[in-house]
Each structure stands twice: as C-alpha cells, then as structure tokens.
C-alpha cells in the first residue's frame, strides 16, 4: 500500500530540508506522543545505514520498530526504511525548489507486508484508505504551516 502527499511551502529549500532533518526535534516530538525512541548512532546526525529503535502502542499492543536512514542528498531528498514485525516501510521525502522562497515537498510512504498478520493489517488500512489519505494530507499540511511559521520567526 502506498500513501502520497504533496505540499508547497513558502520557504527556501535549504530551510525546509534543515527542518525535515532536525532529528533531535523529531525524536522529542515522538517522545511527546508516547513513543520511546533510542538512537543507534552517536552524534547529532545519522550516517546512511544508521537509525533508531522505537517502541509504541498501536491497536492495544506494544510494538517495536527499527527505522534506518537509507538515503540522504542535501537539500533534495531523504529516505527512511522501517521494519516492524512483518511490515516493511519506506518513506521518501523529495524537495523541489519552485523559486528562491518556495519549495514543493513530495512525500511517498509505502508499506509492504511480509507475514499474514501484516497482510491483514495492510488490508484493514486499504479499507480505510480514503480516511487515511485525508488524515495524512491534513498532517502534512499542518507540518508545512509549522515550518513556514518558523521561517517567518527566524527571518
């Protein structure tokens, strides 16, 4: 299953990329949402192949996930891979400069089930595809506005 989203931001590509790769801030945001995050690398930023271990509750069960940085091309794109149980995920974030102060963000999230229980989970997501797409696009839009607001404050 694949979910995609596109959002245009009133911000320079370098600023948008810096916000999307502010890994410390992302870790803090995940922890505020009840996700336990543990780095598997030293320093402020991971190298390709480095990543995080996460523990969270989903559908009443405690789950674990391993997230890995697969590709990093500043300021054009970043790609993550994830494994949780029998579910493999890939998240690709591409940035396209539209002008010096406008950037288009293309986000593609793919899920590939590897076990029967993961197939059932993905099937339930497919049945709720329209509501998932709406929530996904709303969250991307909200995050884009937050990035734009931080550009205004720093300018």
Buried (B, 14 or more C-beta within 10 A) or exposed (E): BEBBBEBEBBBBBEBBBBBBBBBEEBBEEBEEEEBEBEBEBEEEEBEEEBBBEBEBEEEEEEBEBEBBBBEBEEBBBBBBBBBBBBBBBBBBBBBBBEEEBBBBBBBBBBBBBEEEEBBEBBEEBEEEEEEBEEEBBEEBEEBBEEBBEBBEEEE
